[in-house]
Amino acid sequence: MPRHGKVYALTGEEGMRVKQLRKDANGAWHMYSFNPDQWTYPPEPLTDDMRILGRVRWHAGDDD
């Protein structure tokens, strides 16, 4: 089960995608793009054909 606001790798008919998942007040999940052009890339509903591959984590900085 995804967690609200976390980023996931997903796969479906359109191929693999990396999106932030958010749950709305009605309990429906939506995929959000990090592209600042939200007009061209608006939130999309998470459909039954989408499969969550895993959570995406990112680390930056020195390992020292």
Beta strands, then each sheet from edge to edge (+ up, - down):
strand 1: 7-12
strand 2: 15-23
strand 3: 29-32
strand 4: 44-45
strand 5: 51-55
sheet 1: 4+ 3- 2+ 1- 5+
end
